[in-house]
Amino acid sequence: MRWNGQALGSESDAALPGLARLSNLVRSVQTPEFAGMTFHEVLAKSALNHVPGSSTAMPYSWTINPYRGCSHACVYCFARPTHRYLELDEGADFDQQIIVKVNVGEVLERELAKPSWQRHPVALGTNTDPYQRAEGRYALMPSVIRALAASGTPFSILTKGSLMRRDLDLIAEAATEVPVTLAMSIAVYDDELQQSVEPGTPSTKARLATVSAVRERGLECQVFLMPILPLLTDTAEHLDHALGLAAAAGASSVVYSALHLRPGVKTWFLGWLAREHPELLAVYGRLYAEGSYAPKEYRQWLSARIRPLIRKHGLHKGQVSAATGGVGEPSRGFRAGAAAVSPRNEGAPVPMPARPSFGPAGDAQPMLF
């Protein structure tokens, strides 16, 4: 659904240079409901994106991104630099200038019908969130889900958006036809910090309720506890609290990783840190001095701290599914209402390793799981 009477002329002073050159730009839209934001409606030429050289970091080879840019405005979002392709910056533009592929479902249906399509698993939510707020108005995901299921294509969805609840009946139906993996990203379990670092996202409570709603449909749902922010969300208390809430919501498994800061993202995140937690700037400067990833010593310490807590709460560490390219066991043909909450172990306190000293960053390779 597009907005009427709110369009900006694509050649007006408000049109951004990179967008003005797009031959497939339909119009640019502003509305009081989304103050400070502009939605640039485009006619997509393709819906499926091929990801060459799948790996542990990217276990899928095909993705769909109905949107580019994201109103969730997470200050740590690794996808921010992708906005440069249209001369948009990775800071405020990424949060406020949103590209909307209004015909993505139609284009996808045509692509999936080609004889050359081999029904490879397709991942949604790997770049920008398919259930960000604008999806409530544009409703692009139902046509995407229907097209994937009808073509026999397995898929995974990763989101921070509680709006996924709108489509759960449709997703459950699709899961009877093809393998489907669902995951909810919930990184921060302190309400004040969550609203500061992820100002456009639904609350932690709303996302946990979405996990429960998924499980009530008899579908699996992983929780992505990532990124974990050094000295902000890596305390034993925060991790224990987070995993307890995830288990109580019915999470099937948990995936975690420490914060990583790509070029461009690092500048934006450190700007937020300077405003909100200036006392941590020097520590983060040492942690991320030599690369995008936290040092190996820190990642090993984090793993030693969180793994016993995962076991304590009756959860397990998510694994990549060959069927969907997502993390966790795919949902397929589950009976609605059959979900069960993992039992929690309320036994003796779990011993916690001491945090390492934060010296110069060392070998820093990605560790997603």
C-alpha positions as CSV (number, residue, x, y, z in Angstrom):
1,M,0.0,0.0,0.0
2,R,1.5,3.4,-1.0
3,W,0.7,6.7,0.6
4,N,-1.5,9.2,-1.4
5,G,-1.0,12.9,-1.3
6,Q,2.4,12.8,0.4
7,A,4.7,12.4,-2.6
8,L,7.7,14.5,-3.3
9,G,8.7,15.3,-6.8
10,S,11.7,13.1,-7.7
11,E,13.4,16.1,-9.3
12,S,12.6,18.5,-6.5
13,D,15.3,20.1,-4.2
14,A,14.5,17.3,-1.7
15,A,15.6,14.6,-4.1
16,L,19.0,13.1,-3.2
17,P,21.6,13.0,-6.0
18,G,22.0,9.3,-6.2
19,L,18.3,8.6,-6.1
20,A,17.5,11.3,-8.7
21,R,19.5,9.3,-11.3
22,L,17.6,6.1,-10.7
23,S,15.5,5.1,-13.7
24,N,13.3,2.9,-11.5
25,L,12.4,5.6,-8.9
26,V,8.6,5.9,-8.7
27,R,8.4,8.7,-6.2
28,S,9.6,9.8,-2.8
29,V,7.1,9.9,0.1
30,Q,6.9,11.6,3.5
31,T,4.1,11.2,6.0
32,P,3.5,12.6,9.5
33,E,3.3,9.1,10.8
34,F,7.1,8.7,10.1
35,A,8.4,12.2,11.1
36,G,11.8,12.9,9.6
37,M,11.8,9.9,7.3
38,T,11.5,9.7,3.5
39,F,10.5,6.5,1.6
40,H,11.8,6.2,-1.9
41,E,9.6,3.8,-3.8
42,V,11.4,2.0,-6.6
43,L,10.4,-0.7,-9.1
44,A,12.9,-3.5,-8.5
45,K,14.5,-5.1,-11.5
46,S,15.3,-8.2,-9.5
47,A,14.4,-9.6,-6.1
48,L,16.9,-12.4,-5.6
49,N,20.4,-11.5,-4.6
50,H,23.2,-14.0,-5.1
51,V,25.8,-14.1,-2.3
52,P,29.0,-15.6,-3.7
53,G,31.1,-17.9,-1.5
54,S,28.8,-18.9,1.3
55,S,30.7,-19.4,4.6
56,T,30.2,-19.7,8.4
57,A,29.6,-16.0,8.5
58,M,27.2,-16.1,5.6
59,P,25.8,-19.7,5.4
60,Y,23.3,-18.8,2.7
61,S,23.8,-18.1,-1.0
62,W,20.6,-16.2,-1.9
63,T,18.9,-13.3,-0.1
64,I,15.9,-11.0,-0.6
65,N,15.8,-7.4,0.7
66,P,12.4,-5.7,0.3
67,Y,13.9,-2.6,1.9
68,R,17.3,-0.8,1.9
69,G,18.0,1.3,4.9
70,C,16.2,0.6,8.2
71,S,14.2,2.7,10.6
72,H,15.2,0.5,13.5
73,A,18.3,2.8,13.6
74,C,20.5,0.4,15.5
75,V,23.8,2.3,16.0
76,Y,25.8,-0.9,15.6
77,C,24.1,-2.2,12.4
78,F,26.7,-3.8,10.1
79,A,24.7,-3.0,7.0
80,R,25.1,0.7,7.2
81,P,27.8,1.0,4.6
82,T,25.5,-0.5,2.0
83,H,23.7,2.8,1.7
84,R,26.7,4.4,0.0
85,Y,25.7,2.9,-3.3
86,L,23.2,5.7,-3.8
87,E,25.4,8.5,-2.4
88,L,23.6,8.1,1.0
89,D,25.6,8.0,4.2
90,E,25.8,5.2,6.7
91,G,24.6,7.4,9.5
92,A,21.3,9.3,9.6
93,D,20.5,8.6,5.9
94,F,20.5,4.8,6.6
95,D,18.0,5.4,9.4
96,Q,15.8,8.0,7.6
97,Q,16.1,7.4,3.8
98,I,14.5,4.1,3.1
99,I,14.4,2.4,-0.3
100,V,11.1,0.4,-0.8
101,K,10.9,-2.2,-3.6
102,V,7.2,-1.9,-4.1
103,N,7.0,-4.6,-6.7
104,V,9.3,-7.1,-5.0
105,G,6.7,-9.9,-4.7
106,E,5.8,-9.7,-8.4
107,V,9.4,-9.8,-9.5
108,L,10.2,-12.6,-7.1
109,E,7.4,-14.7,-8.5
110,R,8.7,-14.4,-12.0
111,E,12.3,-15.2,-11.0
112,L,11.2,-18.3,-9.0
113,A,9.2,-19.6,-12.0
114,K,12.3,-19.7,-14.3
115,P,13.4,-23.2,-15.2
116,S,16.9,-22.3,-14.1
117,W,15.9,-21.7,-10.4
118,Q,17.1,-24.6,-8.3
119,R,15.2,-23.9,-5.1
120,H,18.2,-22.8,-3.2
121,P,17.5,-21.7,0.4
122,V,16.8,-17.9,0.6
123,A,17.5,-15.7,3.6
124,L,15.5,-12.6,4.6
125,G,16.7,-10.1,7.2
126,T,20.4,-10.5,6.5
127,N,20.9,-6.9,5.4
128,T,18.0,-4.7,6.5
129,D,15.0,-5.8,8.4
130,P,12.0,-7.0,6.4
131,Y,9.7,-6.3,9.3
132,Q,10.7,-2.7,10.0
133,R,7.9,-0.3,10.7
134,A,7.2,0.6,7.1
135,E,6.2,-3.0,6.4
136,G,3.0,-2.2,8.3
137,R,2.0,0.1,5.4
138,Y,3.6,-1.5,2.4
139,A,2.9,-5.2,3.3
140,L,5.6,-6.6,1.0
141,M,6.3,-9.7,3.0
142,P,3.1,-11.7,2.4
143,S,3.7,-11.8,-1.3
144,V,7.3,-12.8,-0.7
145,I,6.3,-15.6,1.6
146,R,3.6,-16.9,-0.7
147,A,5.9,-16.9,-3.7
148,L,8.7,-18.8,-1.9
149,A,6.3,-21.4,-0.5
150,A,4.5,-21.9,-3.9
151,S,7.8,-22.4,-5.7
152,G,9.0,-25.0,-3.1
153,T,11.9,-22.7,-2.0
154,P,13.1,-23.1,1.6
155,F,13.6,-19.8,3.4
156,S,14.7,-18.2,6.7
157,I,13.6,-14.9,8.3
158,L,15.7,-13.0,10.9
159,T,14.0,-9.9,12.3
160,K,13.8,-7.5,15.2
161,G,10.2,-6.7,14.2
162,S,7.2,-7.7,16.3
163,L,5.2,-7.1,13.1
164,M,6.1,-10.6,12.0
165,R,3.2,-11.7,14.2
166,R,0.8,-10.4,11.5
167,D,2.1,-13.1,9.1
168,L,2.4,-16.0,11.4
169,D,-0.6,-17.9,10.0
170,L,0.9,-17.5,6.5
171,I,4.4,-18.5,7.7
172,A,2.9,-21.6,9.5
173,E,1.1,-22.6,6.3
174,A,4.3,-22.1,4.3
175,A,6.2,-24.3,6.8
176,T,3.9,-27.2,5.9
177,E,5.2,-26.9,2.3
178,V,8.9,-26.0,2.7
179,P,11.5,-25.9,5.5
180,V,11.3,-22.5,7.3
181,T,13.7,-21.1,9.9
182,L,12.6,-18.1,12.1
183,A,14.8,-16.1,14.4
184,M,14.2,-13.0,16.5
185,S,17.1,-10.7,17.2
186,I,17.0,-9.5,20.8
187,A,20.4,-8.2,21.9
188,V,19.6,-5.8,24.9
189,Y,17.5,-6.7,28.0
190,D,17.9,-3.3,29.7
191,D,15.0,-1.1,28.6
192,E,16.8,2.3,28.9
193,L,19.9,1.0,27.0
194,Q,17.8,-0.8,24.4
195,Q,15.9,2.4,23.5
196,S,19.2,4.3,23.3
197,V,21.2,1.9,21.1
198,E,18.2,0.7,19.0
199,P,15.8,3.6,19.1
200,G,13.5,2.5,16.3
201,T,13.0,-1.1,17.4
202,P,10.1,-2.7,19.2
203,S,10.7,-3.2,22.9
204,T,12.5,-6.3,24.3
205,K,9.2,-7.3,25.8
206,A,7.3,-7.1,22.5
207,R,10.0,-9.2,20.7
208,L,9.9,-11.8,23.5
209,A,6.1,-12.0,23.1
210,T,6.7,-12.5,19.3
211,V,8.9,-15.5,20.1
212,S,6.1,-16.9,22.3
213,A,3.6,-16.3,19.5
214,V,5.8,-18.2,17.0
215,R,6.1,-21.1,19.4
216,E,2.4,-21.1,20.0
217,R,2.0,-21.8,16.3
218,G,4.1,-24.9,16.8
219,L,7.1,-23.3,14.9
220,E,10.7,-23.2,16.0
221,C,12.1,-19.8,16.9
222,Q,15.8,-18.9,17.7
223,V,16.9,-15.9,19.6
224,F,19.9,-14.0,18.3
225,L,21.6,-12.5,21.4
226,M,23.8,-10.4,19.2
227,P,25.7,-8.2,19.3
228,I,26.9,-8.5,22.9
229,L,28.3,-5.1,23.8
230,P,31.5,-5.2,25.8
231,L,31.1,-3.7,29.3
232,L,27.5,-2.9,28.6
233,T,25.7,-6.2,28.1
234,D,28.4,-8.8,28.8
235,T,28.0,-8.9,32.6
236,A,26.9,-12.3,34.1
237,E,23.8,-10.6,35.5
238,H,22.7,-9.3,32.1
239,L,23.4,-12.5,30.2
240,D,21.7,-14.6,32.9
241,H,18.7,-12.4,32.8
242,A,18.6,-12.3,29.0
243,L,18.8,-16.1,28.7
244,G,16.2,-16.6,31.4
245,L,13.7,-14.4,29.5
246,A,14.5,-16.1,26.2
247,A,13.9,-19.5,27.7
248,A,10.7,-18.4,29.4
249,A,9.5,-17.1,26.0
250,G,10.1,-20.5,24.5
251,A,13.2,-19.9,22.4
252,S,14.3,-23.0,20.6
253,S,18.0,-22.1,20.7
254,V,20.3,-19.1,21.1
255,V,23.0,-17.6,18.8
256,Y,25.4,-15.0,20.2
257,S,28.4,-13.0,19.1
258,A,30.4,-10.0,20.4
259,L,30.0,-6.6,18.7
260,H,31.9,-6.1,15.5
261,L,32.4,-2.7,14.0
262,R,33.0,-2.4,10.3
263,P,34.6,0.8,8.8
264,G,31.9,3.5,8.7
265,V,29.8,1.7,11.4
266,K,32.7,2.2,13.9
267,T,32.5,5.9,13.5
268,W,28.7,6.0,13.9
269,F,28.8,3.7,17.0
270,L,31.7,5.5,18.6
271,G,29.8,8.8,18.2
272,W,26.9,7.3,20.1
273,L,29.3,5.9,22.8
274,A,30.9,9.4,23.2
275,R,27.5,10.8,23.9
276,E,26.1,8.1,26.1
277,H,29.1,6.4,27.7
278,P,32.2,8.5,27.2
279,E,33.9,6.6,30.1
280,L,34.1,3.6,27.7
281,L,35.7,5.3,24.7
282,A,39.3,4.5,25.6
283,V,38.5,0.8,26.3
284,Y,36.6,0.5,23.0
285,G,39.5,2.2,21.2
286,R,41.8,-0.5,22.5
287,L,39.4,-3.3,21.8
288,Y,38.8,-2.3,18.2
289,A,42.1,-0.7,17.4
290,E,43.3,-3.2,14.8
291,G,40.2,-4.6,13.2
292,S,36.4,-4.9,13.1
293,Y,36.2,-7.7,15.6
294,A,36.9,-7.8,19.3
295,P,40.2,-9.5,20.2
296,K,40.4,-13.3,20.3
297,E,41.0,-13.2,24.1
298,Y,37.8,-11.3,24.7
299,R,35.8,-13.6,22.4
300,Q,37.1,-16.7,24.2
301,W,36.3,-15.1,27.6
302,L,32.7,-14.3,26.4
303,S,32.2,-17.9,25.1
304,A,33.4,-19.3,28.5
305,R,31.0,-17.0,30.3
306,I,27.9,-17.5,28.3
307,R,28.0,-21.3,27.5
308,P,27.3,-22.4,31.0
309,L,24.4,-19.9,31.3
310,I,22.9,-21.3,28.0
311,R,23.0,-24.8,29.6
312,K,21.6,-23.5,32.9
313,H,18.5,-22.2,31.1
314,G,17.9,-25.4,29.2
315,L,18.8,-23.8,25.9
316,H,21.3,-24.9,23.3
317,K,23.6,-23.1,20.8
318,G,22.0,-22.6,17.4
319,Q,23.6,-24.3,14.4
320,V,23.4,-23.5,10.7
321,S,20.6,-25.5,8.9
322,A,21.6,-26.9,5.5
323,A,17.9,-26.9,4.6
324,T,17.3,-23.2,5.0
325,G,20.7,-21.5,5.3
326,G,19.4,-20.0,8.6
327,V,20.3,-20.9,12.2
328,G,18.4,-23.6,14.0
329,E,16.2,-26.5,13.1
330,P,13.7,-25.7,10.3
331,S,10.0,-25.6,11.1
332,R,8.1,-27.9,8.8
333,G,4.8,-29.5,9.4
334,F,4.6,-28.9,13.1
335,R,1.3,-29.2,14.8
336,A,0.0,-25.7,16.0
337,G,0.2,-25.3,19.7
338,A,2.8,-28.1,20.1
339,A,5.6,-25.8,21.3
340,A,7.2,-26.4,24.7
341,V,9.2,-24.1,26.8
342,S,12.7,-25.4,27.6
343,P,13.1,-26.3,31.3
344,R,15.4,-24.0,33.4
345,N,18.0,-25.3,35.7
346,E,17.7,-23.4,38.9
347,G,20.5,-25.2,40.7
348,A,23.8,-23.9,42.1
349,P,25.2,-20.6,40.8
350,V,27.3,-20.9,37.6
351,P,30.9,-19.9,38.2
352,M,31.9,-17.0,35.9
353,P,35.4,-16.4,34.5
354,A,37.0,-13.0,35.2
355,R,37.0,-10.5,32.3
356,P,40.4,-10.2,30.6
357,S,42.3,-7.0,30.7
358,F,41.7,-4.9,27.6
359,G,45.1,-4.5,26.0
360,P,45.9,-4.0,22.3
361,A,43.6,-5.9,20.0
362,G,45.1,-9.2,18.8
363,D,44.0,-11.7,16.2
364,A,40.4,-10.9,15.5
365,Q,38.5,-13.4,13.3
366,P,34.7,-13.5,13.3
367,M,33.0,-15.9,15.6
368,L,29.2,-16.0,15.0
369,F,28.2,-19.0,17.0
